[in-house]
Amino acid sequence: MPKLVKRYANRKLYDTESSTYITLENIEEMVREGEDVRIIDNSTGEDITSATLAHIVLDQQRANPAFPVSVLRGIIQSGEEFFARLQWPVTQFRDEFKRRAEALEEGGKAIREFVDGTQRSLDDMQRRLDDRFRDAVDQLTHLPEMQREIDELKETVEELEDRLVRLEALAARERQSSK
């Protein structure tokens, strides 16, 4: 609901919400801050918001001319047609902006879904890598034990080879003595 401001016959502006008198500069500030303001003539009840805002624009033009005289002259000469022609591109721009904002929102959802899916994939990949790393570390921690077993097997093989050499030598002597 717009903020209601009443203009009295003495041209004073009264903010009904804050119960204080205000100036055109206050109204300008409210509008700049995005506040919706409705100004009515207290004696007639007529909505004079447009005229008051136009007055603010006129004061701004006096203080800091933004439009060349030819533009102002053109506005006066074309009357309401100027504002009707001005309204169409503004409406088109607003509609296009809204359409693009909706498209961006949809694109944002798709990007969010992509990022979430990618994050899930990365989390899954990280879990699998962690499992493989744990298995590799587990196997590496058994290496010293395996090395000890290999060393024991080497000793056993060497002992068996020594016994075999001695048995072959003994068998050769026995064969010679039986001849």
Salt bridges, closest charged atoms under 4 A:
ASP15 OD2 - LYS3 NZ 3.19
GLU17 OE2 - LYS3 NZ 3.92
GLU28 OE2 - ARG32 NH2 2.90
GLU35 OE2 - LYS3 NZ 3.14
ASP41 OD2 - ARG7 NH2 3.03
ASP47 OD2 - ARG38 NE 3.52
ASP59 OD2 - HIS55 NE2 3.59
ASP59 OD1 - ARG62 NH1 3.11
GLU81 OE2 - ARG85 NE 3.90
GLU96 OE2 - ARG99 NH2 2.43
GLU96 OE2 - ARG100 NE 2.73
GLU106 OE2 - LYS109 NZ 3.67
ASP124 OD1 - ARG127 NH2 3.48
ASP124 OD2 - ARG128 NH2 3.55
ASP131 OD1 - ARG134 NH2 2.44
ASP138 OD1 - HIS142 ND1 3.98
GLU152 OE2 - ARG148 NH1 3.03
